[in-house]
Amino acid sequence: MTVALRTAGDAAFPAAGYLVTVAIGTNPAGGTLTGTTVVATDDNGVASFGDLSIDTPGTYTLTATSPGLISATSAAFTITAASLLGAAQGYSRRGHRGEHGRDDAPATPATTSCAA
């Protein structure tokens, strides 16, 4: 998952060093988010989260926050028992991973934006 900083007018905001935190927003299944949840933006204003996972099947959203900026919430996505089983058995298919770090997760927007 990536988070891109955007202006209130939805233009790119290329600024390095902003700390972006990702957390579960909608969590009806009671899942736990693991992985690196705080990442600094690069020179293009993009924070890349490459190792996030949620341990319980269900439908979730993720929320991205950064001090002084408006937060953003991802589109809803679903984690299935099959995707958890494949990961537990070591069948991680890097390169075919769904958004938000889960195998076989449905397609969701790859970028969530925080407004500056």
C-alpha positions in Angstrom: 0.0 0.0 0.0 1.2 3.5 -0.7 0.1 6.8 0.7 0.6 9.9 -1.4 0.5 13.4 0.0 -1.9 15.7 -1.9 -2.9 19.4 -1.6 -6.4 20.4 -0.8 -6.8 20.9 -4.5 -5.8 17.3 -5.2 -2.4 18.2 -6.6 0.7 16.2 -5.8 2.6 17.5 -2.7 6.2 16.2 -3.2 7.7 16.5 0.3 10.1 14.2 2.0 10.2 13.3 5.6 6.5 13.4 6.6 5.8 10.5 9.0 2.6 8.6 7.9 0.9 6.2 10.2 -1.4 3.5 9.0 -4.0 1.8 11.2 -7.1 -0.3 10.8 -10.1 2.0 10.3 -13.2 -0.3 10.0 -12.6 -3.5 11.9 -15.8 -5.5 12.5 -13.9 -8.8 12.6 -11.4 -7.7 15.3 -8.3 -8.2 13.3 -4.8 -7.1 14.2 -2.6 -5.1 11.8 1.0 -6.1 11.8 4.0 -4.8 9.9 5.7 -1.5 9.6 2.9 1.0 10.3 4.9 4.3 10.4 6.9 5.3 7.3 8.4 8.6 6.1 7.5 10.0 2.8 10.1 10.0 0.0 11.0 13.0 -2.2 7.8 12.6 -4.1 5.6 12.7 -1.0 4.9 9.0 -1.1 5.1 6.6 1.9 5.3 2.9 0.9 4.1 0.2 3.3 5.3 -3.2 2.0 4.8 -5.6 4.9 1.3 -4.9 6.3 -1.0 -7.8 7.1 -4.2 -8.5 9.0 -4.7 -11.8 10.9 -8.4 -12.3 10.7 -10.8 -12.7 7.7 -13.2 -9.8 7.3 -13.8 -6.5 5.5 -11.6 -3.6 6.6 -10.5 -0.1 5.8 -7.1 1.4 6.6 -6.7 5.0 7.8 -3.5 7.0 7.0 -2.6 10.0 9.3 0.3 12.4 9.5 0.7 15.2 12.0 -0.7 18.5 10.7 -2.4 16.9 7.6 -5.9 15.7 6.9 -6.3 11.9 7.3 -7.4 9.6 4.6 -9.2 6.2 4.5 -8.8 3.5 2.0 -11.5 1.8 0.1 -12.9 -1.2 1.8 -11.2 -4.5 1.1 -11.8 -8.1 2.2 -9.4 -10.7 3.6 -10.6 -14.3 3.1 -9.8 -17.4 5.0 -8.2 -18.8 1.9 -5.7 -15.9 1.7 -4.7 -16.5 5.3 -4.4 -20.2 4.8 -2.1 -19.7 1.8 0.1 -17.3 3.8 0.2 -19.7 6.8 1.3 -22.6 4.6 4.1 -20.6 3.1 2.5 -20.1 -0.3 3.2 -16.4 -0.4 3.2 -15.4 -4.1 5.2 -12.3 -4.0 4.5 -10.3 -7.1 0.9 -11.5 -7.0 0.0 -10.0 -3.6 -3.2 -8.1 -3.2 -3.2 -4.6 -1.9 -2.6 -4.1 1.8 -0.2 -7.0 2.0 -2.6 -9.9 1.7 -2.4 -12.7 -0.9 -5.6 -12.8 -3.0 -7.1 -9.7 -1.6 -9.4 -8.1 -4.1 -8.2 -5.2 -6.1 -8.4 -1.9 -4.3 -6.9 1.5 -5.0 -3.2 1.3 -4.5 -2.9 4.8 -3.2 -4.6 6.6 -0.3 -3.9 10.3 -0.1 -3.5 12.6 2.9 -4.2 16.2 2.2 -1.7 18.9 3.1 
